[in-house]
């Protein structure tokens, strides 16, 4: 048992591994923590927080910023790590073209009254209000961390090997939530079976990603009362008829 534990602790991550990470991200210029799932540190920012969620990523797939993603490979499980990233490997350089003047009426029509320093949702993006002058509002569409050197402190808690955990994790990464599914593993015939037809179009887009990262094909079964469940064909399969 001690031997197995030693092997687990000495295991190193590789590209394609699904890993569970505890992390803290800090703006090096200001020292401000911009994101963390360490409960103790999170409570320093918001004392009312009750719990945090682990960060799960598939190494080498760009699910976290470039430099952070690259740093996850070849790391020991359970060992504390620290990296410093330039803007090019983090949230990118600032783009002057993303600082724009917007007519005030665009905001007031939505009953929003901008003031300098506010962060608002505009065109499906978060923007910072730089200044308000007369009937115009200067807003910055750049990521707040664009152009900043940042630091990540992180610990890879474990490598996820369970297929169901991987499918759930990939759904949360791609869809922002996980839908009910079953797994069918019969030798080389490996399938993820979803039973919600509303997912058909969405899953057609990501079918190849499930296959690439997990080695599973994707099927959707339509539940028919009193009849055997039948697999739902993708739009591409229908088009071949």
C-alpha positions as CSV (number, residue, x, y, z in Angstrom):
1,X,0.0,0.0,0.0
2,X,2.8,2.3,0.9
3,X,4.5,1.5,-2.4
4,X,1.3,2.4,-4.4
5,X,1.0,5.7,-2.5
6,X,4.7,6.5,-3.3
7,X,4.0,5.8,-7.0
8,X,1.0,8.1,-7.0
9,X,2.9,10.9,-5.3
10,X,5.8,10.7,-7.7
11,X,3.6,10.5,-10.8
12,X,4.1,13.3,-13.3
13,X,1.6,14.9,-15.5
14,X,1.7,14.7,-19.3
15,X,-0.1,16.2,-22.3
16,X,-3.7,15.0,-22.5
17,X,-4.1,14.3,-18.8
18,X,-7.2,15.6,-17.1
19,X,-6.0,17.2,-13.8
20,X,-7.6,18.8,-10.8
21,X,-5.9,22.0,-9.7
22,X,-5.9,24.3,-6.7
23,X,-4.6,27.7,-7.8
24,X,-4.1,31.4,-7.0
25,X,-3.6,34.0,-9.7
26,X,-2.0,37.4,-8.8
27,X,-1.4,40.6,-10.6
28,X,2.3,41.2,-10.1
29,X,2.2,44.9,-10.4
30,X,-0.5,45.5,-7.8
31,X,-0.2,42.2,-5.8
32,X,-4.0,41.8,-6.2
33,X,-5.4,38.3,-6.4
34,X,-7.6,38.2,-9.5
35,X,-8.8,34.6,-9.2
36,X,-8.4,31.6,-6.8
37,X,-10.1,28.4,-5.7
38,X,-8.1,28.2,-2.5
39,X,-10.9,28.6,0.1
40,X,-8.7,30.4,2.7
41,X,-7.5,32.9,0.2
42,X,-10.9,33.4,-1.4
43,X,-12.4,34.2,2.1
44,X,-9.9,37.1,2.3
45,X,-11.6,38.6,-0.7
46,X,-15.1,37.6,0.2
47,X,-15.6,36.5,3.8
48,X,-19.1,35.2,3.0
49,X,-17.9,32.5,0.5
50,X,-18.7,29.0,1.7
51,X,-16.9,26.8,-0.8
52,X,-14.8,26.8,-3.9
53,X,-14.7,24.4,-6.9
54,X,-11.6,22.7,-8.2
55,X,-10.3,23.8,-11.5
56,X,-10.2,20.8,-13.9
57,X,-8.3,21.1,-17.2
58,X,-7.0,18.9,-19.9
59,X,-3.3,19.6,-20.4
60,X,-2.4,21.0,-23.8
61,X,-5.9,21.9,-24.9
62,X,-5.9,25.6,-24.1
63,X,-8.6,25.4,-21.5
64,X,-6.5,27.8,-19.3
65,X,-4.2,30.7,-20.5
66,X,-1.2,29.6,-22.6
67,X,1.6,29.9,-20.1
68,X,-0.4,28.2,-17.3
69,X,-1.4,25.4,-19.7
70,X,2.2,24.8,-20.7
71,X,3.4,24.8,-17.1
72,X,1.0,21.9,-16.1
73,X,3.0,19.3,-18.1
74,X,5.6,17.3,-16.3
75,X,4.6,18.3,-12.8
76,X,4.5,16.1,-9.7
77,X,1.2,15.5,-8.0
78,X,0.7,17.4,-4.7
79,X,3.8,19.6,-5.1
80,X,3.4,23.4,-4.8
81,X,4.4,25.2,-8.0
82,X,4.8,28.9,-8.9
83,X,5.2,30.5,-12.3
84,X,5.4,34.1,-13.6
85,X,3.9,34.9,-17.0
86,X,4.4,37.8,-19.4
87,X,1.3,39.3,-21.1
88,X,2.0,37.3,-24.3
89,X,1.7,34.0,-22.3
90,X,-1.2,35.2,-20.2
91,X,-4.0,37.5,-21.1
92,X,-2.4,39.2,-24.1
93,X,-1.1,42.7,-24.8
94,X,-3.3,45.7,-24.6
95,X,-4.9,46.7,-27.9
96,X,-5.6,50.4,-28.3
97,X,-8.2,49.6,-30.9
98,X,-10.4,48.1,-28.2
99,X,-10.8,51.4,-26.4
100,X,-13.8,52.9,-28.0
101,X,-16.1,55.9,-27.7
102,X,-19.8,54.9,-27.3
103,X,-22.8,57.2,-27.4
104,X,-24.4,57.6,-24.0
105,X,-27.8,56.8,-25.4
106,X,-26.7,53.2,-26.0
107,X,-26.5,52.8,-22.2
108,X,-29.5,55.0,-21.2
109,X,-31.8,53.0,-23.6
110,X,-31.0,50.0,-21.4
111,X,-31.5,52.1,-18.2
112,X,-27.8,51.9,-17.5
113,X,-26.0,55.1,-16.3
114,X,-22.2,54.6,-16.6
115,X,-19.6,56.3,-14.4
116,X,-15.8,56.2,-14.6
117,X,-14.4,53.0,-13.1
118,X,-17.5,50.9,-13.5
119,X,-17.4,47.5,-15.2
120,X,-20.4,46.8,-17.4
121,X,-21.6,44.1,-19.8
122,X,-21.7,45.3,-23.4
123,X,-21.9,43.3,-26.6
124,X,-21.5,40.1,-24.7
125,X,-18.2,41.3,-23.1
126,X,-17.2,43.0,-19.9
127,X,-16.0,46.5,-20.4
128,X,-14.5,49.1,-18.2
129,X,-15.8,52.7,-18.3
130,X,-12.8,55.0,-18.6
131,X,-14.5,58.3,-18.7
132,X,-17.9,59.9,-19.2
133,X,-18.1,63.3,-21.0
134,X,-21.3,64.9,-22.2
135,X,-23.1,62.5,-24.4
136,X,-20.2,60.1,-24.9
137,X,-18.7,57.2,-22.9
138,X,-15.1,56.0,-23.3
139,X,-15.0,52.3,-22.7
140,X,-12.2,49.7,-22.7
141,X,-12.9,46.3,-24.2
142,X,-9.5,44.9,-23.2
143,X,-9.3,42.1,-20.7
144,X,-8.6,43.8,-17.3
145,X,-5.4,41.8,-17.1
146,X,-4.2,42.5,-20.7
147,X,-0.7,43.9,-20.7
148,X,-0.1,42.7,-17.1
149,X,2.6,40.3,-15.8
150,X,0.9,37.7,-13.6
151,X,1.8,35.0,-11.2
152,X,0.2,31.6,-10.6
153,X,0.7,29.5,-7.5
154,X,-0.8,26.1,-8.0
155,X,-0.9,22.5,-6.9
156,X,-2.0,19.6,-9.1
157,X,-4.1,17.7,-6.6
158,X,-4.7,14.6,-8.8
159,X,-4.8,13.2,-12.3
160,X,-8.3,12.2,-13.2
161,X,-8.5,8.6,-14.6
162,X,-12.1,7.6,-14.1
163,X,-14.0,7.8,-17.4
164,X,-17.2,9.2,-15.9
165,X,-15.3,12.0,-14.1
166,X,-13.6,12.9,-17.4
167,X,-16.9,13.1,-19.3
168,X,-18.4,15.2,-16.6
169,X,-15.4,17.5,-16.5
170,X,-15.3,17.9,-20.3
171,X,-19.0,18.8,-20.4
172,X,-18.4,21.4,-17.7
173,X,-15.5,22.9,-19.7
174,X,-17.3,22.9,-23.1
175,X,-20.9,23.5,-22.0
176,X,-20.7,25.1,-18.6
177,X,-22.8,22.3,-17.1
178,X,-23.0,18.5,-17.2
179,X,-25.9,16.5,-18.7
180,X,-27.0,13.0,-17.8
181,X,-25.2,10.3,-19.6
182,X,-24.3,6.6,-19.6
183,X,-21.0,5.0,-20.7
184,X,-20.7,1.9,-22.8
185,X,-17.3,0.3,-22.7
186,X,-17.1,-3.0,-24.6
187,X,-13.5,-3.5,-25.7
188,X,-12.7,-1.0,-28.4
189,X,-16.4,0.0,-28.7
190,X,-16.5,2.9,-26.3
191,X,-19.6,5.2,-26.3
192,X,-21.0,8.1,-24.3
193,X,-24.8,7.8,-24.5
194,X,-26.9,11.0,-23.9
195,X,-30.7,10.9,-23.6
196,X,-31.6,14.5,-24.1
197,X,-32.4,15.2,-27.8
198,X,-32.0,18.9,-27.2
199,X,-28.3,18.3,-27.1
200,X,-28.1,16.9,-30.6
201,X,-27.0,20.0,-32.4
202,X,-24.6,21.0,-29.7
203,X,-23.0,17.5,-29.5
204,X,-22.6,17.4,-33.3
205,X,-20.2,20.4,-32.9
206,X,-18.1,18.7,-30.2
207,X,-18.3,15.0,-31.3
208,X,-14.7,15.0,-32.5
209,X,-13.5,16.7,-29.3
210,X,-15.0,13.9,-27.2
211,X,-13.4,11.3,-29.5
212,X,-10.0,13.1,-29.5
213,X,-9.7,13.6,-25.7
214,X,-11.6,10.7,-24.3
215,X,-11.6,8.1,-27.1
216,X,-15.4,7.7,-26.9
217,X,-17.9,8.0,-29.6
218,X,-21.1,10.0,-28.8
219,X,-24.7,8.9,-29.3
220,X,-28.0,10.3,-28.3
221,X,-30.9,8.0,-27.6
222,X,-34.5,9.0,-28.0
223,X,-36.8,7.6,-25.3
224,X,-40.0,6.2,-26.8
225,X,-42.6,4.8,-24.5
226,X,-43.1,1.1,-24.9
227,X,-40.4,0.9,-27.6
228,X,-36.8,0.2,-27.6
229,X,-34.6,3.3,-27.4
230,X,-33.2,4.2,-30.8
231,X,-30.0,6.1,-31.5
232,X,-30.5,9.6,-32.8
233,X,-28.5,10.2,-36.0
234,X,-26.5,13.3,-36.4
235,X,-27.3,15.9,-39.0
236,X,-24.3,14.8,-40.9
237,X,-25.5,11.2,-41.0
238,X,-28.9,12.3,-42.2
239,X,-27.3,14.3,-45.0
240,X,-25.6,11.2,-46.4
241,X,-28.9,9.4,-47.1
